[in-house]
Every structure is written in structure tokens, then in C-alpha cells.
């Protein structure tokens, strides 16, 4: 399952299907804007401090849409809960990725 699937499933079960549908539209619309504005958003601050400036993010509270522009494409890194520590999320992904 993708981050988006997990988020929408969680909201549908813990809030309401209508709220999940609304959130899906907001996140999907934000991601769609990257097709025409691939440098939209800001450099991910935690990574920028380490000199890693190729990762950018859009904020759709309370989520961070992390992506990397690559030539004529966008690589979606993840949709992360902004209330959590980004470093912890990335370490967790590294340890549990196939």
C-alpha cells in the first residue's frame, strides 16, 4: 500500500469516509500541481541543513508531500505526517524496506 492509501484508509476508519474523500482530493490536487510546477514547494528543511537540497516538499496540513524533481519527472518520496519526526520516519523506512 502507498502512503496515500494508508492515510485515506486510516481517516476513513477513524473519522469518516467523507472526510477521507475530501483529504484524498486535497492531497491528489497538490501532487497534480507538480506536473506543471516541479520546483514548487520548499527544500525539506531537515535535509537542507545536511546540505541535501534536491528533496522538496509541499505542505497539506498535517501532511508533508516529499518529492524529488528528476529531469522531466517527479519522484514522490512519500506523504508523511508532519506531526511526526521526519528523521524517525526515514530511519523506520530504511530499516523496514524490502
CNS distance restraints for C-alpha pairs under 8 A (distance, minus, plus):
assign (resid   1 and name CA) (resid   5 and name CA) 5.90 0.50 0.50
assign (resid   1 and name CA) (resid   6 and name CA) 6.49 0.50 0.50
assign (resid   2 and name CA) (resid   6 and name CA) 6.28 0.50 0.50
assign (resid   3 and name CA) (resid   7 and name CA) 6.11 0.50 0.50
assign (resid   3 and name CA) (resid  78 and name CA) 6.30 0.50 0.50
assign (resid   3 and name CA) (resid  79 and name CA) 5.64 0.50 0.50
assign (resid   3 and name CA) (resid  80 and name CA) 7.47 0.50 0.50
assign (resid   4 and name CA) (resid   8 and name CA) 6.08 0.50 0.50
assign (resid   4 and name CA) (resid  24 and name CA) 7.64 0.50 0.50
assign (resid   4 and name CA) (resid  79 and name CA) 6.59 0.50 0.50
assign (resid   5 and name CA) (resid   9 and name CA) 5.99 0.50 0.50
assign (resid   6 and name CA) (resid  10 and name CA) 6.07 0.50 0.50
assign (resid   7 and name CA) (resid  11 and name CA) 6.21 0.50 0.50
assign (resid   8 and name CA) (resid  12 and name CA) 6.01 0.50 0.50
assign (resid   8 and name CA) (resid  20 and name CA) 5.26 0.50 0.50
assign (resid   8 and name CA) (resid  21 and name CA) 7.50 0.50 0.50
assign (resid   8 and name CA) (resid  23 and name CA) 7.34 0.50 0.50
assign (resid   8 and name CA) (resid  24 and name CA) 6.55 0.50 0.50
assign (resid   9 and name CA) (resid  13 and name CA) 6.24 0.50 0.50
assign (resid   9 and name CA) (resid  20 and name CA) 7.46 0.50 0.50
assign (resid  10 and name CA) (resid  14 and name CA) 5.94 0.50 0.50
assign (resid  11 and name CA) (resid  15 and name CA) 5.23 0.50 0.50
assign (resid  11 and name CA) (resid  16 and name CA) 6.45 0.50 0.50
assign (resid  11 and name CA) (resid  17 and name CA) 7.31 0.50 0.50
assign (resid  11 and name CA) (resid  19 and name CA) 7.04 0.50 0.50
assign (resid  11 and name CA) (resid  20 and name CA) 5.28 0.50 0.50
assign (resid  12 and name CA) (resid  16 and name CA) 4.65 0.50 0.50
assign (resid  12 and name CA) (resid  17 and name CA) 4.33 0.50 0.50
assign (resid  12 and name CA) (resid  18 and name CA) 7.48 0.50 0.50
assign (resid  12 and name CA) (resid  19 and name CA) 6.95 0.50 0.50
assign (resid  12 and name CA) (resid  20 and name CA) 5.04 0.50 0.50
assign (resid  13 and name CA) (resid  17 and name CA) 7.31 0.50 0.50
assign (resid  15 and name CA) (resid  19 and name CA) 6.83 0.50 0.50
assign (resid  15 and name CA) (resid  20 and name CA) 7.70 0.50 0.50
assign (resid  16 and name CA) (resid  20 and name CA) 6.28 0.50 0.50
assign (resid  17 and name CA) (resid  21 and name CA) 6.12 0.50 0.50
assign (resid  18 and name CA) (resid  22 and name CA) 6.25 0.50 0.50
assign (resid  19 and name CA) (resid  23 and name CA) 6.15 0.50 0.50
assign (resid  20 and name CA) (resid  24 and name CA) 6.07 0.50 0.50
assign (resid  21 and name CA) (resid  25 and name CA) 6.32 0.50 0.50
assign (resid  22 and name CA) (resid  26 and name CA) 6.38 0.50 0.50
assign (resid  23 and name CA) (resid  27 and name CA) 6.15 0.50 0.50
assign (resid  24 and name CA) (resid  28 and name CA) 5.86 0.50 0.50
assign (resid  25 and name CA) (resid  29 and name CA) 5.87 0.50 0.50
assign (resid  26 and name CA) (resid  30 and name CA) 6.24 0.50 0.50
assign (resid  26 and name CA) (resid  60 and name CA) 7.52 0.50 0.50
assign (resid  27 and name CA) (resid  31 and name CA) 6.26 0.50 0.50
assign (resid  27 and name CA) (resid  60 and name CA) 6.76 0.50 0.50
assign (resid  28 and name CA) (resid  32 and name CA) 6.10 0.50 0.50
assign (resid  29 and name CA) (resid  33 and name CA) 6.51 0.50 0.50
assign (resid  30 and name CA) (resid  34 and name CA) 7.33 0.50 0.50
assign (resid  30 and name CA) (resid  58 and name CA) 7.55 0.50 0.50
assign (resid  30 and name CA) (resid  60 and name CA) 7.68 0.50 0.50
assign (resid  31 and name CA) (resid  35 and name CA) 7.85 0.50 0.50
assign (resid  31 and name CA) (resid  65 and name CA) 7.69 0.50 0.50
assign (resid  33 and name CA) (resid  37 and name CA) 5.98 0.50 0.50
assign (resid  33 and name CA) (resid  38 and name CA) 7.71 0.50 0.50
assign (resid  34 and name CA) (resid  38 and name CA) 4.50 0.50 0.50
assign (resid  34 and name CA) (resid  39 and name CA) 7.44 0.50 0.50
assign (resid  34 and name CA) (resid  40 and name CA) 6.76 0.50 0.50
assign (resid  34 and name CA) (resid  74 and name CA) 7.27 0.50 0.50
assign (resid  35 and name CA) (resid  73 and name CA) 7.96 0.50 0.50
assign (resid  35 and name CA) (resid  74 and name CA) 7.63 0.50 0.50
assign (resid  38 and name CA) (resid  69 and name CA) 6.12 0.50 0.50
assign (resid  38 and name CA) (resid  74 and name CA) 6.85 0.50 0.50
assign (resid  39 and name CA) (resid  56 and name CA) 7.64 0.50 0.50
assign (resid  39 and name CA) (resid  69 and name CA) 6.95 0.50 0.50
assign (resid  40 and name CA) (resid  56 and name CA) 7.89 0.50 0.50
assign (resid  40 and name CA) (resid  57 and name CA) 7.97 0.50 0.50
assign (resid  40 and name CA) (resid  58 and name CA) 7.43 0.50 0.50
assign (resid  41 and name CA) (resid  56 and name CA) 6.10 0.50 0.50
assign (resid  41 and name CA) (resid  57 and name CA) 5.29 0.50 0.50
assign (resid  41 and name CA) (resid  58 and name CA) 4.94 0.50 0.50
assign (resid  41 and name CA) (resid  59 and name CA) 7.85 0.50 0.50
assign (resid  42 and name CA) (resid  56 and name CA) 5.21 0.50 0.50
assign (resid  42 and name CA) (resid  57 and name CA) 5.54 0.50 0.50
assign (resid  42 and name CA) (resid  58 and name CA) 6.96 0.50 0.50
assign (resid  43 and name CA) (resid  47 and name CA) 7.65 0.50 0.50
assign (resid  43 and name CA) (resid  48 and name CA) 6.26 0.50 0.50
assign (resid  43 and name CA) (resid  53 and name CA) 5.84 0.50 0.50
assign (resid  43 and name CA) (resid  54 and name CA) 7.10 0.50 0.50
assign (resid  43 and name CA) (resid  55 and name CA) 5.81 0.50 0.50
assign (resid  43 and name CA) (resid  56 and name CA) 4.21 0.50 0.50
assign (resid  43 and name CA) (resid  57 and name CA) 6.31 0.50 0.50
assign (resid  44 and name CA) (resid  48 and name CA) 5.94 0.50 0.50
assign (resid  44 and name CA) (resid  53 and name CA) 7.38 0.50 0.50
assign (resid  44 and name CA) (resid  55 and name CA) 5.97 0.50 0.50
assign (resid  44 and name CA) (resid  56 and name CA) 5.13 0.50 0.50
assign (resid  44 and name CA) (resid  57 and name CA) 5.81 0.50 0.50
assign (resid  44 and name CA) (resid  66 and name CA) 7.62 0.50 0.50
assign (resid  45 and name CA) (resid  49 and name CA) 6.24 0.50 0.50
assign (resid  46 and name CA) (resid  50 and name CA) 7.06 0.50 0.50
assign (resid  46 and name CA) (resid  86 and name CA) 7.69 0.50 0.50
assign (resid  46 and name CA) (resid  87 and name CA) 7.91 0.50 0.50
assign (resid  47 and name CA) (resid  51 and name CA) 6.55 0.50 0.50
assign (resid  47 and name CA) (resid  52 and name CA) 5.11 0.50 0.50
assign (resid  47 and name CA) (resid  53 and name CA) 6.73 0.50 0.50
assign (resid  47 and name CA) (resid  55 and name CA) 7.56 0.50 0.50
assign (resid  48 and name CA) (resid  52 and name CA) 4.97 0.50 0.50
assign (resid  48 and name CA) (resid  53 and name CA) 5.15 0.50 0.50
assign (resid  54 and name CA) (resid  68 and name CA) 6.01 0.50 0.50
assign (resid  54 and name CA) (resid  69 and name CA) 7.23 0.50 0.50
assign (resid  55 and name CA) (resid  66 and name CA) 6.85 0.50 0.50
assign (resid  55 and name CA) (resid  67 and name CA) 5.75 0.50 0.50
assign (resid  55 and name CA) (resid  68 and name CA) 4.71 0.50 0.50
assign (resid  55 and name CA) (resid  69 and name CA) 7.50 0.50 0.50
assign (resid  56 and name CA) (resid  66 and name CA) 5.80 0.50 0.50
assign (resid  56 and name CA) (resid  67 and name CA) 5.45 0.50 0.50
assign (resid  56 and name CA) (resid  68 and name CA) 6.01 0.50 0.50
assign (resid  56 and name CA) (resid  69 and name CA) 7.96 0.50 0.50
assign (resid  57 and name CA) (resid  64 and name CA) 6.21 0.50 0.50
assign (resid  57 and name CA) (resid  65 and name CA) 5.25 0.50 0.50
assign (resid  57 and name CA) (resid  66 and name CA) 4.39 0.50 0.50
assign (resid  57 and name CA) (resid  67 and name CA) 6.02 0.50 0.50
assign (resid  58 and name CA) (resid  64 and name CA) 5.81 0.50 0.50
assign (resid  58 and name CA) (resid  65 and name CA) 5.05 0.50 0.50
assign (resid  58 and name CA) (resid  66 and name CA) 6.71 0.50 0.50
assign (resid  59 and name CA) (resid  63 and name CA) 6.01 0.50 0.50
assign (resid  59 and name CA) (resid  64 and name CA) 4.77 0.50 0.50
assign (resid  59 and name CA) (resid  65 and name CA) 6.27 0.50 0.50
assign (resid  60 and name CA) (resid  64 and name CA) 6.23 0.50 0.50
assign (resid  60 and name CA) (resid  65 and name CA) 7.40 0.50 0.50
assign (resid  61 and name CA) (resid  82 and name CA) 7.32 0.50 0.50
assign (resid  62 and name CA) (resid  81 and name CA) 5.99 0.50 0.50
assign (resid  62 and name CA) (resid  82 and name CA) 5.35 0.50 0.50
assign (resid  62 and name CA) (resid  83 and name CA) 6.78 0.50 0.50
assign (resid  63 and name CA) (resid  79 and name CA) 6.34 0.50 0.50
assign (resid  63 and name CA) (resid  80 and name CA) 5.41 0.50 0.50
assign (resid  63 and name CA) (resid  81 and name CA) 4.57 0.50 0.50
assign (resid  63 and name CA) (resid  82 and name CA) 5.02 0.50 0.50
assign (resid  63 and name CA) (resid  83 and name CA) 7.97 0.50 0.50
assign (resid  64 and name CA) (resid  78 and name CA) 7.98 0.50 0.50
assign (resid  64 and name CA) (resid  79 and name CA) 5.57 0.50 0.50
assign (resid  64 and name CA) (resid  80 and name CA) 5.07 0.50 0.50
assign (resid  64 and name CA) (resid  81 and name CA) 6.23 0.50 0.50
assign (resid  64 and name CA) (resid  82 and name CA) 5.68 0.50 0.50
assign (resid  65 and name CA) (resid  76 and name CA) 7.69 0.50 0.50
assign (resid  65 and name CA) (resid  77 and name CA) 7.77 0.50 0.50
assign (resid  65 and name CA) (resid  78 and name CA) 6.00 0.50 0.50
assign (resid  65 and name CA) (resid  79 and name CA) 4.49 0.50 0.50
assign (resid  65 and name CA) (resid  80 and name CA) 6.44 0.50 0.50
assign (resid  66 and name CA) (resid  76 and name CA) 6.31 0.50 0.50
assign (resid  66 and name CA) (resid  77 and name CA) 5.33 0.50 0.50
assign (resid  66 and name CA) (resid  78 and name CA) 5.32 0.50 0.50
assign (resid  66 and name CA) (resid  79 and name CA) 6.19 0.50 0.50
assign (resid  66 and name CA) (resid  80 and name CA) 7.51 0.50 0.50
assign (resid  67 and name CA) (resid  74 and name CA) 6.63 0.50 0.50
assign (resid  67 and name CA) (resid  75 and name CA) 5.47 0.50 0.50
assign (resid  67 and name CA) (resid  76 and name CA) 4.36 0.50 0.50
assign (resid  67 and name CA) (resid  77 and name CA) 4.94 0.50 0.50
assign (resid  67 and name CA) (resid  78 and name CA) 6.96 0.50 0.50
assign (resid  68 and name CA) (resid  74 and name CA) 5.78 0.50 0.50
assign (resid  68 and name CA) (resid  75 and name CA) 5.08 0.50 0.50
assign (resid  68 and name CA) (resid  76 and name CA) 6.53 0.50 0.50
assign (resid  68 and name CA) (resid  77 and name CA) 7.08 0.50 0.50
assign (resid  69 and name CA) (resid  73 and name CA) 6.09 0.50 0.50
assign (resid  69 and name CA) (resid  74 and name CA) 4.59 0.50 0.50
assign (resid  69 and name CA) (resid  75 and name CA) 6.26 0.50 0.50
assign (resid  70 and name CA) (resid  74 and name CA) 5.75 0.50 0.50
assign (resid  70 and name CA) (resid  75 and name CA) 6.81 0.50 0.50
assign (resid  80 and name CA) (resid  84 and name CA) 7.94 0.50 0.50
assign (resid  80 and name CA) (resid  86 and name CA) 7.78 0.50 0.50
assign (resid  80 and name CA) (resid  89 and name CA) 7.89 0.50 0.50
assign (resid  82 and name CA) (resid  86 and name CA) 7.60 0.50 0.50
assign (resid  84 and name CA) (resid  88 and name CA) 7.75 0.50 0.50
assign (resid  84 and name CA) (resid  89 and name CA) 7.40 0.50 0.50
assign (resid  85 and name CA) (resid  89 and name CA) 6.38 0.50 0.50
assign (resid  86 and name CA) (resid  90 and name CA) 6.18 0.50 0.50
assign (resid  87 and name CA) (resid  91 and name CA) 6.13 0.50 0.50
assign (resid  88 and name CA) (resid  92 and name CA) 6.01 0.50 0.50
assign (resid  89 and name CA) (resid  93 and name CA) 6.23 0.50 0.50
assign (resid  90 and name CA) (resid  94 and name CA) 6.17 0.50 0.50
assign (resid  91 and name CA) (resid  95 and name CA) 6.21 0.50 0.50
assign (resid  92 and name CA) (resid  96 and name CA) 6.13 0.50 0.50
assign (resid  93 and name CA) (resid  97 and name CA) 5.64 0.50 0.50
